[in-house]
Amino acid sequence: MTAASGTKTILIVEDEYLVAKELKEIVRETGATALGPFARLGPARQAARTADISGAILDVTLRMETVFPLAEELLERNVPFILQTGYGTSMLPERFRNVPRIEKPFDLAQVRQAVEKAFAREARRLAIEQERAADAAKLAQLTARGRE
């Protein structure tokens, strides 16, 4: 979620046009904003570094490169993401074997469910942070009134 608007922004990294278009629509249907799609790793990494993203959907193989460097960055930043792949779990680096995954070919209903589930945790965490900030502000006001 972006702090200002309360809207989730989901980065989409996919090099197949029709799949990217469907993913973008699914993200919008969940009430989030889609950033992308990006078909190349470099621009996707740049977007992930500069935008306030809540999560990402990453195609494992982008033409002749893999998305793992971006996935590493997202793990380090605790940004949830979903991997899309036609490969089994054993083909993924061990570090990514427990990450939510959508196997290709996929059903659109399966993708919607995965997106909602994967990014709901982030939404809950941000809501708790906002609630704590509001409570802290109220406490500060009460404390200031008590000093008057």
BELHU-V794117 format. One record per residue. RES is the residue in one letter. SS is DSSP state (H for helix, E for strand, C for the rest). OMEGA is omega in whole degrees, 0 to 359 (none if undefined). Layout:
res=RES ss=SS omega=OMEGA
res=RES ss=SS omega=OMEGA
This chain:
res=M ss=C omega=173
res=T ss=C omega=184
res=A ss=C omega=185
res=A ss=C omega=189
res=S ss=C omega=184
res=G ss=C omega=180
res=T ss=C omega=176
res=K ss=C omega=174
res=T ss=E omega=183
res=I ss=E omega=177
res=L ss=E omega=178
res=I ss=E omega=179
res=V ss=E omega=185
res=E ss=C omega=183
res=D ss=C omega=176
res=E ss=C omega=188
res=Y ss=H omega=184
res=L ss=H omega=178
res=V ss=H omega=180
res=A ss=H omega=180
res=K ss=H omega=178
res=E ss=H omega=180
res=L ss=H omega=179
res=K ss=H omega=179
res=E ss=H omega=179
res=I ss=H omega=178
res=V ss=H omega=179
res=R ss=H omega=180
res=E ss=H omega=179
res=T ss=C omega=179
res=G ss=C omega=180
res=A ss=C omega=175
res=T ss=E omega=178
res=A ss=E omega=173
res=L ss=E omega=184
res=G ss=E omega=18
res=P ss=E omega=176
res=F ss=E omega=181
res=A ss=C omega=181
res=R ss=C omega=184
res=L ss=H omega=183
res=G ss=H omega=178
res=P ss=H omega=178
res=A ss=H omega=178
res=R ss=H omega=179
res=Q ss=H omega=179
res=A ss=H omega=180
res=A ss=H omega=180
res=R ss=H omega=187
res=T ss=H omega=181
res=A ss=C omega=177
res=D ss=C omega=184
res=I ss=C omega=179
res=S ss=C omega=182
res=G ss=E omega=181
res=A ss=E omega=171
res=I ss=E omega=188
res=L ss=E omega=170
res=D ss=E omega=185
res=V ss=C omega=183
res=T ss=E omega=177
res=L ss=E omega=182
res=R ss=C omega=184
res=M ss=C omega=181
res=E ss=E omega=176
res=T ss=E omega=184
res=V ss=C omega=187
res=F ss=H omega=176
res=P ss=H omega=177
res=L ss=H omega=179
res=A ss=H omega=177
res=E ss=H omega=180
res=E ss=H omega=180
res=L ss=H omega=177
res=L ss=H omega=180
res=E ss=H omega=181
res=R ss=C omega=182
res=N ss=C omega=176
res=V ss=C omega=181
res=P ss=E omega=177
res=F ss=E omega=178
res=I ss=E omega=174
res=L ss=E omega=173
res=Q ss=E omega=181
res=T ss=E omega=172
res=G ss=C omega=181
res=Y ss=C omega=177
res=G ss=C omega=181
res=T ss=H omega=184
res=S ss=H omega=179
res=M ss=H omega=180
res=L ss=C omega=172
res=P ss=C omega=185
res=E ss=H omega=182
res=R ss=H omega=184
res=F ss=H omega=185
res=R ss=C omega=179
res=N ss=C omega=178
res=V ss=C omega=176
res=P ss=C omega=187
res=R ss=E omega=172
res=I ss=E omega=180
res=E ss=E omega=178
res=K ss=C omega=352
res=P ss=C omega=183
res=F ss=C omega=177
res=D ss=C omega=183
res=L ss=H omega=178
res=A ss=H omega=178
res=Q ss=H omega=180
res=V ss=H omega=179
res=R ss=H omega=181
res=Q ss=H omega=180
res=A ss=H omega=180
res=V ss=H omega=180
res=E ss=H omega=182
res=K ss=H omega=185
res=A ss=H omega=186
res=F ss=H omega=177
res=A ss=H omega=180
res=R ss=H omega=179
res=E ss=H omega=179
res=A ss=H omega=178
res=R ss=H omega=180
res=R ss=H omega=181
res=L ss=H omega=177
res=A ss=H omega=178
res=I ss=H omega=178
res=E ss=H omega=180
res=Q ss=H omega=179
res=E ss=H omega=178
res=R ss=H omega=179
res=A ss=H omega=179
res=A ss=H omega=178
res=D ss=H omega=179
res=A ss=H omega=179
res=A ss=H omega=178
res=K ss=H omega=179
res=L ss=H omega=179
res=A ss=H omega=178
res=Q ss=H omega=180
res=L ss=H omega=179
res=T ss=H omega=180
res=A ss=H omega=179
res=R ss=H omega=181
res=G ss=H omega=180
res=R ss=H omega=183
res=E ss=C omega=none
